[in-house]
Amino acid sequence: MDVDPLVTLAGLLVGFVVGLTGMGGGALMTPILVLLFGVQPLAAVSSDLVASAVMKPVGATVHLRRGTVHRGLVGWLVLGSVPAGFCGVLVLRALGDGAAVQDRIKVTMGAILIVAALAMLAKAEIDRRRGPGSADAAAIIVRPLPTLAIGVVGGLVVGMTSVGSGSLIIVLLLWLYPSIRGSQLVGTDLAQAVPLVAAASLGHLIFGDFQLGLTGSLLLGSLPGVYLGARVSAGTSTSRVIRPAVVVVVSLSGLKLVGLPTEALGAVLALVAVGVAGWAVRRRAAVPDVAADIEAGAEVGIAAGAVPGVAAGEAPGADEPVPTGLAGGADGPYPALSRGQP
């Protein structure tokens, strides 16, 4: 088995992103194989799915140990995604073989990638509006039929393109269960992806264009990558930086696969860069200048009149008497506090 170190490096980076954010596996790895390494689309889909079948359990195991997997959701998702994933391979093979089919797969993959990028943007907007998730796993009420439908749609797309397990399904779950915590969303998606990718991989091993050397190179990098990503996923804000980059890469890959010229891709990338710069400027302008507020005496409790006997912009000194009403005593609102005690 010949090992390609560049493919291994790509697998390491993609695996880390998958473990950290729960998205980007097929959406990143498959177009990388097609666009950068010149692998035929069907071989890229088959090899990526087989590699994912080995990689996904590593990240899922970490989340299972941490208790960030909703088993009820996983059960209904798997019920729909496993048969649909295998059927996706059959649909793919029914299209035939040859250059025309490879081009068709490439265009379909590009369209799915564009949809996946839009889904990632939708997820970011939902996250922004809802704020930090605080739902408990036991508090989420499972909706069986819609969850089953998400599994069917996601499984069919994954079986045909290897894209969707960590992008489309995770966004649809967030839309259906908006109160689910971020870490729980990632853990649930990784857990349901294990049997889904296994079923799709089995189909590609039988009917697809599996290449052992390519898959082995992917696994050498993706296995440690997904483990490290899953280990650092909880309690870190790194994913907030990585996710926008994933959206940009997935969008450009999708546009390239559907046949957009390189010059047009450069123009799109320039527009994206301008948009990101404008967003960063607006975000920075929206942050209040705390230092200026303190200097002007506008901070709560130090503004003019907020503390009797203390001028605006000044803090009470250590030897200043405690203002009337905060000290202990019969006529004070906090009789349990002794005079001079905060």
VOPAGU-2260 file (C-alpha; in pm, 1 decimal, decimal comma):
REM VOPAGU-2260
SITE   aa  ch    i         X         Y         Z
SITE  MET   A    0       0,0       0,0       0,0
SITE  ASP   A    1     148,5     331,9    -112,2
SITE  VAL   A    2     108,7     616,6     136,9
SITE  ASP   A    3      83,0     973,8      10,0
SITE  PRO   A    4     214,8    1209,1     284,9
SITE  LEU   A    5      26,1    1507,2     141,6
SITE  VAL   A    6    -302,4    1316,4     154,6
SITE  THR   A    7    -215,4    1214,4     510,8
SITE  LEU   A    8    -158,6    1578,7     604,9
SITE  ALA   A    9    -491,1    1674,0     447,6
SITE  GLY   A   10    -658,3    1394,8     645,8
SITE  LEU   A   11    -503,1    1525,3     968,4
SITE  LEU   A   12    -636,8    1877,7     914,0
SITE  VAL   A   13    -982,7    1764,3     807,4
SITE  GLY   A   14   -1004,6    1515,3    1093,5
SITE  PHE   A   15    -922,9    1789,1    1344,1
SITE  VAL   A   16   -1197,5    2010,2    1200,4
SITE  VAL   A   17   -1447,9    1723,9    1217,8
SITE  GLY   A   18   -1368,0    1647,5    1581,3
SITE  LEU   A   19   -1375,2    2014,8    1677,3
SITE  THR   A   20   -1686,2    2135,7    1496,3
SITE  GLY   A   21   -1874,2    1821,2    1393,0
SITE  MET   A   22   -1881,8    1939,5    1032,8
SITE  GLY   A   23   -1656,7    1948,8     731,5
SITE  GLY   A   24   -1564,8    1580,9     681,2
SITE  GLY   A   25   -1695,5    1496,0     335,8
SITE  ALA   A   26   -1755,9    1863,7     260,6
SITE  LEU   A   27   -1381,4    1927,0     287,2
SITE  MET   A   28   -1206,4    1597,9     217,3
SITE  THR   A   29   -1388,2    1492,3     -98,6
SITE  PRO   A   30   -1337,8    1820,2    -288,7
SITE  ILE   A   31    -976,6    1831,8    -168,4
SITE  LEU   A   32    -917,1    1488,7    -321,8
SITE  VAL   A   33   -1088,7    1586,9    -647,0
SITE  LEU   A   34    -953,7    1939,9    -692,1
SITE  LEU   A   35    -605,9    1920,7    -536,4
SITE  PHE   A   36    -505,8    1558,1    -588,8
SITE  GLY   A   37    -687,7    1486,4    -915,2
SITE  VAL   A   38    -877,5    1183,2    -782,1
SITE  GLN   A   39   -1183,1    1075,4    -981,9
SITE  PRO   A   40   -1508,2    1181,9    -805,4
SITE  LEU   A   41   -1643,2     828,8    -755,3
SITE  ALA   A   42   -1310,5     708,1    -611,2
SITE  ALA   A   43   -1292,6    1015,9    -387,1
SITE  VAL   A   44   -1643,7     953,4    -253,7
SITE  SER   A   45   -1578,5     583,0    -194,7
SITE  SER   A   46   -1239,9     627,3     -26,4
SITE  ASP   A   47   -1354,0     919,7     187,4
SITE  LEU   A   48   -1657,6     727,8     313,8
SITE  VAL   A   49   -1453,3     420,0     402,4
SITE  ALA   A   50   -1200,5     640,3     585,3
SITE  SER   A   51   -1486,0     817,5     766,5
SITE  ALA   A   52   -1626,9     481,5     877,4
SITE  VAL   A   53   -1306,2     428,9    1073,9
SITE  MET   A   54   -1257,5     793,9    1176,2
SITE  LYS   A   55   -1606,6     880,1    1303,9
SITE  PRO   A   56   -1613,3     627,1    1594,1
SITE  VAL   A   57   -1303,2     791,5    1744,8
SITE  GLY   A   58   -1472,1    1128,6    1784,3
SITE  ALA   A   59   -1804,7     969,5    1879,9
SITE  THR   A   60   -1639,6     769,3    2160,1
SITE  VAL   A   61   -1496,7    1086,9    2314,4
SITE  HIS   A   62   -1840,4    1249,2    2314,5
SITE  LEU   A   63   -2008,6     936,0    2453,8
SITE  ARG   A   64   -1770,0     939,2    2749,5
SITE  ARG   A   65   -1846,8    1305,6    2810,7
SITE  GLY   A   66   -2221,9    1249,0    2799,4
SITE  THR   A   67   -2280,2    1485,9    2506,5
SITE  VAL   A   68   -2475,3    1236,4    2293,6
SITE  HIS   A   69   -2856,5    1228,4    2288,3
SITE  ARG   A   70   -2926,5     858,0    2239,0
SITE  GLY   A   71   -3294,3     908,4    2156,8
SITE  LEU   A   72   -3212,8    1136,3    1865,2
SITE  VAL   A   73   -2941,2     899,9    1745,2
SITE  GLY   A   74   -3184,8     607,9    1734,6
SITE  TRP   A   75   -3441,1     781,7    1512,1
SITE  LEU   A   76   -3174,0     930,5    1286,1
SITE  VAL   A   77   -3008,1     593,4    1232,3
SITE  LEU   A   78   -3342,2     429,8    1154,8
SITE  GLY   A   79   -3373,3     653,7     850,1
SITE  SER   A   80   -3013,1     720,1     750,9
SITE  VAL   A   81   -2870,0     366,6     741,3
SITE  PRO   A   82   -3095,4     222,7     468,7
SITE  ALA   A   83   -3096,7     555,8     284,4
SITE  GLY   A   84   -2715,9     569,9     286,8
SITE  PHE   A   85   -2688,6     225,9     127,8
SITE  CYS   A   86   -2959,4     312,8    -127,5
SITE  GLY   A   87   -2766,8     628,3    -217,3
SITE  VAL   A   88   -2484,1     409,2    -347,8
SITE  LEU   A   89   -2731,4     208,6    -557,6
SITE  VAL   A   90   -2873,1     528,8    -706,2
SITE  LEU   A   91   -2519,8     641,6    -786,6
SITE  ARG   A   92   -2435,6     315,6    -961,9
SITE  ALA   A   93   -2763,6     324,0   -1155,0
SITE  LEU   A   94   -2634,2     635,2   -1331,2
SITE  GLY   A   95   -2373,5     419,1   -1503,1
SITE  ASP   A   96   -1997,9     457,4   -1538,0
SITE  GLY   A   97   -1752,1     649,3   -1751,2
SITE  ALA   A   98   -1646,1    1011,1   -1792,6
SITE  ALA   A   99   -2001,3    1144,1   -1827,4
SITE  VAL   A  100   -2104,5     989,4   -1495,9
SITE  GLN   A  101   -1790,8    1121,0   -1323,6
SITE  ASP   A  102   -1874,7    1471,7   -1444,6
SITE  ARG   A  103   -2231,4    1430,3   -1325,0
SITE  ILE   A  104   -2108,6    1323,8    -982,0
SITE  LYS   A  105   -1872,8    1621,3    -970,8
SITE  VAL   A  106   -2149,2    1871,6   -1050,7
SITE  THR   A  107   -2387,4    1708,2    -803,1
SITE  MET   A  108   -2119,2    1719,3    -536,7
SITE  GLY   A  109   -2056,9    2087,6    -607,3
SITE  ALA   A  110   -2427,3    2169,8    -576,2
SITE  ILE   A  111   -2449,0    1982,0    -246,1
SITE  LEU   A  112   -2141,8    2167,7    -118,6
SITE  ILE   A  113   -2302,3    2504,1    -196,0
SITE  VAL   A  114   -2616,9    2395,0     -11,6
SITE  ALA   A  115   -2398,5    2273,5     277,0
SITE  ALA   A  116   -2223,1    2612,1     296,7
SITE  LEU   A  117   -2559,9    2790,7     307,2
SITE  ALA   A  118   -2669,8    2548,5     578,9
SITE  MET   A  119   -2358,3    2631,9     781,9
SITE  LEU   A  120   -2436,6    3003,6     750,3
SITE  ALA   A  121   -2793,1    2934,6     862,3
SITE  LYS   A  122   -2659,9    2746,9    1165,5
SITE  ALA   A  123   -2435,1    3039,6    1256,9
SITE  GLU   A  124   -2731,1    3278,1    1236,8
SITE  ILE   A  125   -2945,8    3048,5    1452,7
SITE  ASP   A  126   -2664,7    3024,2    1708,4
SITE  ARG   A  127   -2632,6    3403,0    1715,4
SITE  ARG   A  128   -3002,6    3458,6    1773,6
SITE  ARG   A  129   -3058,0    3194,1    2037,0
SITE  GLY   A  130   -2747,2    3269,4    2244,4
SITE  PRO   A  131   -2568,6    3002,3    2451,8
SITE  GLY   A  132   -2760,1    2675,1    2458,9
SITE  SER   A  133   -2860,7    2549,1    2801,4
SITE  ALA   A  134   -3087,4    2255,3    2730,2
SITE  ASP   A  135   -3031,5    1930,1    2913,2
SITE  ALA   A  136   -3021,9    1606,4    2715,5
SITE  ALA   A  137   -3314,6    1467,7    2912,3
SITE  ALA   A  138   -3516,7    1788,7    2863,8
SITE  ILE   A  139   -3523,7    1765,0    2481,2
SITE  ILE   A  140   -3848,8    1614,0    2358,0
SITE  VAL   A  141   -3777,0    1389,6    2059,3
SITE  ARG   A  142   -3995,4    1438,3    1749,7
SITE  PRO   A  143   -3975,8    1094,6    1584,2
SITE  LEU   A  144   -4111,1    1150,0    1231,2
SITE  PRO   A  145   -3924,2    1475,4    1151,1
SITE  THR   A  146   -3605,1    1326,7    1298,3
SITE  LEU   A  147   -3653,1    1013,0    1088,3
SITE  ALA   A  148   -3701,8    1231,2     777,8
SITE  ILE   A  149   -3374,6    1414,3     849,8
SITE  GLY   A  150   -3199,5    1077,3     866,7
SITE  VAL   A  151   -3345,9     965,7     532,0
SITE  VAL   A  152   -3252,3    1286,6     347,3
SITE  GLY   A  153   -2907,1    1305,2     502,5
SITE  GLY   A  154   -2835,5     936,5     444,1
SITE  LEU   A  155   -2929,0     955,1      75,6
SITE  VAL   A  156   -2704,1    1257,3      19,6
SITE  VAL   A  157   -2413,9    1101,4     210,8
SITE  GLY   A  158   -2438,3     776,2      15,0
SITE  MET   A  159   -2421,9     962,0    -316,7
SITE  THR   A  160   -2163,5    1232,1    -241,3
SITE  SER   A  161   -2012,9    1160,3     107,1
SITE  VAL   A  162   -2124,4    1517,5     194,7
SITE  GLY   A  163   -2393,1    1597,2     449,3
SITE  SER   A  164   -2323,7    1399,6     764,6
SITE  GLY   A  165   -2154,1    1687,5     945,0
SITE  SER   A  166   -2309,2    1978,0     754,7
SITE  LEU   A  167   -2665,4    1920,7     636,4
SITE  ILE   A  168   -2777,3    1685,4     913,7
SITE  ILE   A  169   -2628,0    1893,6    1192,9
SITE  VAL   A  170   -2803,0    2208,9    1064,6
SITE  LEU   A  171   -3137,2    2031,3    1023,1
SITE  LEU   A  172   -3106,7    1900,7    1379,1
SITE  LEU   A  173   -3041,7    2251,7    1506,2
SITE  TRP   A  174   -3345,3    2380,2    1316,6
SITE  LEU   A  175   -3565,0    2105,0    1464,1
SITE  TYR   A  176   -3419,2    2127,5    1816,7
SITE  PRO   A  177   -3307,2    2491,1    1860,1
SITE  SER   A  178   -3241,5    2455,6    2234,1
SITE  ILE   A  179   -2983,4    2178,0    2200,2
SITE  ARG   A  180   -2636,5    2262,2    2331,7
SITE  GLY   A  181   -2350,9    2301,3    2086,7
SITE  SER   A  182   -2137,8    2018,3    2229,6
SITE  GLN   A  183   -2443,8    1793,4    2245,1
SITE  LEU   A  184   -2525,6    1872,9    1883,2
SITE  VAL   A  185   -2174,4    1777,8    1771,8
SITE  GLY   A  186   -2170,6    1459,5    1981,7
SITE  THR   A  187   -2513,9    1346,2    1861,1
SITE  ASP   A  188   -2424,5    1407,0    1498,7
SITE  LEU   A  189   -2093,8    1219,1    1528,6
SITE  ALA   A  190   -2266,2     924,1    1698,3
SITE  GLN   A  191   -2540,7     892,0    1436,2
SITE  ALA   A  192   -2282,8     925,0    1159,0
SITE  VAL   A  193   -2106,2     604,1    1264,7
SITE  PRO   A  194   -2370,3     353,4    1142,3
SITE  LEU   A  195   -2468,3     584,7     854,1
SITE  VAL   A  196   -2116,0     603,6     713,4
SITE  ALA   A  197   -2065,5     231,4     778,0
SITE  ALA   A  198   -2371,9     146,2     565,8
SITE  ALA   A  199   -2266,9     383,3     286,3
SITE  SER   A  200   -1910,3     248,6     301,7
SITE  LEU   A  201   -2033,3    -108,1     267,8
SITE  GLY   A  202   -2224,2      -7,5     -42,8
SITE  HIS   A  203   -1918,4     161,0    -192,5
SITE  LEU   A  204   -1696,2    -136,9    -107,8
SITE  ILE   A  205   -1934,6    -357,2    -305,2
SITE  PHE   A  206   -2039,7    -125,1    -587,2
SITE  GLY   A  207   -1807,5     177,4    -571,9
SITE  ASP   A  208   -1447,5     255,1    -665,5
SITE  PHE   A  209   -1263,7     197,7    -337,7
SITE  GLN   A  210    -883,4     250,4    -340,1
SITE  LEU   A  211    -688,4     100,7     -48,7
SITE  GLY   A  212    -379,7     322,6     -78,4
SITE  LEU   A  213    -583,8     641,7     -86,6
SITE  THR   A  214    -799,0     535,2     208,3
SITE  GLY   A  215    -495,2     427,4     412,1
SITE  SER   A  216    -327,5     764,6     357,1
SITE  LEU   A  217    -643,8     942,1     474,8
SITE  LEU   A  218    -671,9     726,3     786,2
SITE  LEU   A  219    -311,3     784,3     894,7
SITE  GLY   A  220    -387,5    1153,2     930,5
SITE  SER   A  221    -758,8    1166,7    1009,1
SITE  LEU   A  222    -758,2     929,1    1308,0
SITE  PRO   A  223    -525,8    1137,6    1531,0
SITE  GLY   A  224    -681,3    1455,3    1389,7
SITE  VAL   A  225   -1039,9    1374,5    1485,2
SITE  TYR   A  226    -930,1    1256,6    1831,3
SITE  LEU   A  227    -743,4    1581,1    1902,3
SITE  GLY   A  228   -1032,6    1788,3    1766,8
SITE  ALA   A  229   -1288,6    1609,6    1983,0
SITE  ARG   A  230   -1066,2    1647,9    2289,9
SITE  VAL   A  231   -1048,4    2025,7    2257,8
SITE  SER   A  232   -1405,3    2079,7    2131,9
SITE  ALA   A  233   -1562,0    2132,9    2476,5
SITE  GLY   A  234   -1504,7    2466,5    2644,8
SITE  THR   A  235   -1312,8    2631,1    2361,7
SITE  SER   A  236   -1392,2    2914,8    2125,3
SITE  THR   A  237   -1152,7    2791,7    1856,2
SITE  SER   A  238   -1440,2    2652,3    1651,1
SITE  ARG   A  239   -1580,0    3004,7    1615,0
SITE  VAL   A  240   -1271,3    3093,5    1416,1
SITE  ILE   A  241   -1254,2    2769,5    1218,1
SITE  ARG   A  242   -1619,5    2752,4    1111,4
SITE  PRO   A  243   -1614,8    3069,1     895,9
SITE  ALA   A  244   -1302,2    2938,3     722,6
SITE  VAL   A  245   -1476,8    2604,5     660,8
SITE  VAL   A  246   -1776,2    2785,7     507,0
SITE  VAL   A  247   -1550,0    2982,2     271,3
SITE  VAL   A  248   -1353,5    2674,6     161,2
SITE  VAL   A  249   -1667,1    2465,1     112,4
SITE  SER   A  250   -1835,0    2744,2     -87,9
SITE  LEU   A  251   -1536,9    2792,7    -318,4
SITE  SER   A  252   -1498,1    2416,7    -364,3
SITE  GLY   A  253   -1864,1    2382,4    -457,5
SITE  LEU   A  254   -1844,4    2666,8    -708,3
SITE  LYS   A  255   -1532,1    2515,9    -863,2
SITE  LEU   A  256   -1689,2    2171,3    -894,3
SITE  VAL   A  257   -1998,0    2305,6   -1071,6
SITE  GLY   A  258   -1767,5    2462,6   -1330,2
SITE  LEU   A  259   -1713,2    2823,1   -1220,8
SITE  PRO   A  260   -1394,3    2958,8   -1387,7
SITE  THR   A  261   -1090,3    3031,9   -1174,9
SITE  GLU   A  262   -1111,3    3405,2   -1250,4
SITE  ALA   A  263   -1467,8    3416,6   -1121,9
SITE  LEU   A  264   -1358,6    3224,9    -809,7
SITE  GLY   A  265   -1097,1    3493,1    -746,3
SITE  ALA   A  266   -1364,7    3762,1    -770,4
SITE  VAL   A  267   -1588,2    3569,5    -528,8
SITE  LEU   A  268   -1298,2    3529,8    -285,3
SITE  ALA   A  269   -1228,2    3904,1    -303,2
SITE  LEU   A  270   -1594,0    3982,6    -229,5
SITE  VAL   A  271   -1586,5    3741,4      65,1
SITE  ALA   A  272   -1270,7    3907,8     199,8
SITE  VAL   A  273   -1434,9    4252,5     175,3
SITE  GLY   A  274   -1746,4    4121,7     347,8
SITE  VAL   A  275   -1547,1    3964,7     631,3
SITE  ALA   A  276   -1345,5    4285,4     677,9
SITE  GLY   A  277   -1664,7    4494,3     690,4
SITE  TRP   A  278   -1820,4    4255,8     939,8
SITE  ALA   A  279   -1511,1    4275,0    1161,9
SITE  VAL   A  280   -1516,7    4656,5    1152,4
SITE  ARG   A  281   -1886,0    4668,1    1245,5
SITE  ARG   A  282   -1833,1    4416,4    1522,5
SITE  ARG   A  283   -1545,9    4620,7    1664,1
SITE  ALA   A  284   -1748,2    4942,2    1643,4
SITE  ALA   A  285   -2034,2    4777,5    1829,7
SITE  VAL   A  286   -1811,2    4696,6    2129,8
SITE  PRO   A  287   -1837,7    4976,4    2389,2
SITE  ASP   A  288   -1521,9    5162,5    2482,5
SITE  VAL   A  289   -1504,8    5056,5    2846,0
SITE  ALA   A  290   -1188,4    5251,3    2918,2
SITE  ALA   A  291   -1343,8    5574,9    2794,8
SITE  ASP   A  292   -1657,6    5513,2    3001,1
SITE  ILE   A  293   -1454,5    5461,5    3317,1
SITE  GLU   A  294   -1249,6    5773,9    3250,8
SITE  ALA   A  295   -1568,4    5976,7    3206,1
SITE  GLY   A  296   -1707,2    5842,7    3531,4
SITE  ALA   A  297   -1987,9    5656,0    3363,3
SITE  GLU   A  298   -1920,3    5315,2    3514,8
SITE  VAL   A  299   -2201,2    5188,4    3733,3
SITE  GLY   A  300   -2155,0    5282,7    4095,4
SITE  ILE   A  301   -1893,0    5553,3    4024,2
SITE  ALA   A  302   -2099,4    5795,8    3817,8
SITE  ALA   A  303   -2182,6    6135,2    3966,5
SITE  GLY   A  304   -2421,7    6097,5    4254,6
SITE  ALA   A  305   -2403,7    5715,5    4259,2
SITE  VAL   A  306   -2193,4    5716,9    4575,7
SITE  PRO   A  307   -2253,6    6006,6    4814,0
SITE  GLY   A  308   -1941,7    6209,3    4883,9
SITE  VAL   A  309   -1750,4    6068,3    4586,6
SITE  ALA   A  310   -1692,3    6284,1    4279,3
SITE  ALA   A  311   -1764,7    6161,2    3927,5
SITE  GLY   A  312   -1495,4    5931,3    3787,1
SITE  GLU   A  313   -1340,3    5865,8    4131,1
SITE  ALA   A  314   -1348,9    5547,5    4332,1
SITE  PRO   A  315   -1394,4    5558,7    4710,6
SITE  GLY   A  316   -1066,6    5531,2    4894,3
SITE  ALA   A  317    -989,3    5273,0    5157,2
SITE  ASP   A  318   -1036,5    5530,5    5434,5
SITE  GLU   A  319   -1365,7    5672,4    5298,8
SITE  PRO   A  320   -1671,6    5605,6    5516,8
SITE  VAL   A  321   -1928,5    5362,7    5386,6
SITE  PRO   A  322   -2225,8    5554,3    5241,5
SITE  THR   A  323   -2538,5    5580,2    5451,9
SITE  GLY   A  324   -2778,3    5294,7    5383,9
SITE  LEU   A  325   -2511,3    5034,8    5310,6
SITE  ALA   A  326   -2374,4    5014,6    5663,0
SITE  GLY   A  327   -2521,3    4795,3    5929,3
SITE  GLY   A  328   -2755,2    4931,5    6187,1
SITE  ALA   A  329   -3119,8    4942,1    6271,8
SITE  ASP   A  330   -3204,4    5185,5    5990,7
SITE  GLY   A  331   -2985,6    5020,3    5721,2
SITE  PRO   A  332   -3123,8    4784,0    5456,8
SITE  TYR   A  333   -2862,8    4517,7    5538,2
SITE  PRO   A  334   -2874,8    4474,4    5917,6
SITE  ALA   A  335   -2669,8    4156,3    5899,0
SITE  LEU   A  336   -2365,6    4350,8    5776,9
SITE  SER   A  337   -2139,1    4526,6    6025,6
SITE  ARG   A  338   -2043,0    4890,8    5954,3
SITE  GLY   A  339   -1766,8    4920,6    5698,2
SITE  GLN   A  340   -1815,8    4564,2    5568,9
SITE  PRO   A  341   -1899,6    4529,1    5194,9
